[in-house]
């Protein structure tokens, strides 16, 4: 992946490195954003498929500009944690346990930074749907579902650089947490893809709010997900809100943390009213609970 060279700016000898970062970031920033302050609310680092790996890169005293980082060809979110730069890496459920590497560019130098992914077994969930057409798809519905899956895959890999990002999410609806992330699902006895989100059990018409500030990336009505809103929080972090009964926002519009996006429902493939909430990080669906405050 090609990126433009960052221009240099004159620095006063007594300028603190963090002030240099703020000064340079106020004038321009490249494809990768330069965080403005240390974050105390990093997601839980679990290093398992479907989880998040927080990988130390270098100290801010040594690296006065945020490193650029990739997992394969996908850019990875980089932020500051007190006195060091860290990569916040989303690990897809299909990630194989074992050693993995990030490609890290610091200034003009590029290196590989290794990290380990541990194995995890997820439980099973068996769901019965009365509408068998949502399980055994007709050729027409299958063609539609495949088109939508391709469109969603493109949205998942969207990258928009922002100078700072809020990693302390709020649960988007007030309700009991239901179906957990990663559960291996069986619909009417047939195996299907693992559950790539967190279900919040709510009545139809419950307000659904943005987990953090961002911009509406897309709104659509999908075969499986029903009425859905995507919010882009920047730097490869995206949230998805599914099965809505009503959508109250438009694509391209900014939203604040806690702003209402719509009302919950059971559109798409759903056995009852609830909110399906997904978190996407560098293209990978990850466990939303890792972004919520510890209970």
Secondary structure as GFF3:
##gff-version 3
##sequence-region A 1 295
A	DSSP	alpha_helix	17	27	.	.	.	ID=ss1
A	DSSP	beta_strand	52	59	.	.	.	ID=ss2
A	DSSP	beta_strand	68	71	.	.	.	ID=ss3
A	DSSP	beta_strand	74	75	.	.	.	ID=ss4
A	DSSP	beta_strand	77	81	.	.	.	ID=ss5
A	DSSP	beta_strand	84	90	.	.	.	ID=ss6
A	DSSP	beta_strand	98	106	.	.	.	ID=ss7
A	DSSP	beta_strand	109	117	.	.	.	ID=ss8
A	DSSP	beta_strand	124	127	.	.	.	ID=ss9
A	DSSP	three_ten_helix	132	134	.	.	.	ID=ss10
A	DSSP	alpha_helix	139	156	.	.	.	ID=ss11
A	DSSP	beta_strand	176	177	.	.	.	ID=ss12
A	DSSP	beta_strand	184	187	.	.	.	ID=ss13
A	DSSP	beta_strand	190	191	.	.	.	ID=ss14
A	DSSP	beta_strand	198	201	.	.	.	ID=ss15
A	DSSP	beta_strand	207	209	.	.	.	ID=ss16
A	DSSP	beta_strand	214	222	.	.	.	ID=ss17
A	DSSP	beta_strand	226	234	.	.	.	ID=ss18
A	DSSP	beta_strand	237	247	.	.	.	ID=ss19
A	DSSP	beta_strand	254	255	.	.	.	ID=ss20
A	DSSP	beta_strand	260	264	.	.	.	ID=ss21
A	DSSP	beta_strand	275	281	.	.	.	ID=ss22
A	DSSP	beta_strand	284	286	.	.	.	ID=ss23
A	DSSP	three_ten_helix	288	291	.	.	.	ID=ss24
###
